[in-house]
């Protein structure tokens, strides 16, 4: 079976287009998917009168095709948690970090996770060797060198090839519940800082961000020194932003960190004006009292309240049975939010992860 690539150009006839448009217009007005498709259609029609350059139209057309195809590939696996793994395409099999990536991915599968990599060689191949073809996705990128698919994921229907980095990076973030960074070059740092930026600015859900290095390797240790000595010391980030990532040196510790993050925490959602944290179990009243005392700086007003789902959340039936921790968030510190999640997950021990 060939790898997932974009279908060859095929233009439907005018009659076929009109039939599909009429079916869309006849859809019930209260159908959200139909409403969104109508908005997309209107947006396309507006391009005709906007005098957009042909190159711009090509970019827009290709991006929509890439995302449509990628969404379809991932659709059947949405209920399975996944970890995006980044690292150098140049790392050799005899490198301890390569071997760590193999062990880490194998352990992830044992805990019910799938892996997403860039699909190339090096750390990406190591991760897919560990996870196995069945539990792997590849989101490859068209480059003049280094980025052809590795032998584990080549020709697999879960391999998607992108032309644009921005559509590719969207899939890395959208489809995963954690990010794992191994030593790598510019691309690894680009992907790592992208994930950190999205979490820090609240543009993506909180998630574990792990920097893995084999024992004896100081790659991320030196990176952390730069973060502390340059970014933190110049007040370009806040001290609590250091809570957004963790450096680990073993596959056991890395998987434990992911499992611990989702021990009680499930997800968040904003329901104006509140931030809603979904929990897998109710918290003791003593923990709620401690949270109100320790994290009052996250509040605009009021208190942290444990309650049932809000009416606005009933469009997400998968989370309908979870209790909620609801508060009027100041939306100013993702680092402190991460510390709050850690506090919730360790409520029975009364300690916050260092």
Buried (B, 14 or more C-beta within 10 A) or exposed (E): EEBBEBEEEEEEEEEEEEEEEEEBEEEEEEEEEBBEBBEEBEEEEEEEEEEEEEEEEEBBEBBEBBBEBBBEBBEEBEEEBBBBBBBBBEBEEEBBBBBBBBBBBBBBBEEEBBBBBBBBBBBBBBBBBBBBBEBBBBBBBEEEEBBBBBEBBBEBEBBBBBBBBEBBBBBBBBBBBBBBBBBBEEBBEEBBEBBBEBBBEBEBBBBBBBBBBBEEBEBBEEBBEEBEEEBBEEEEBBEBBBBBBBBBBBBEBBBBBBBBBBBBBBBBBEBEEBBBBBBBEBBEEEBBEBBBEBBEEBBEEEEBEBEEBEEEBEEEEEBEEBBBBBBBBEBEBBBBBBBBBBBBBBBEEEEEBE
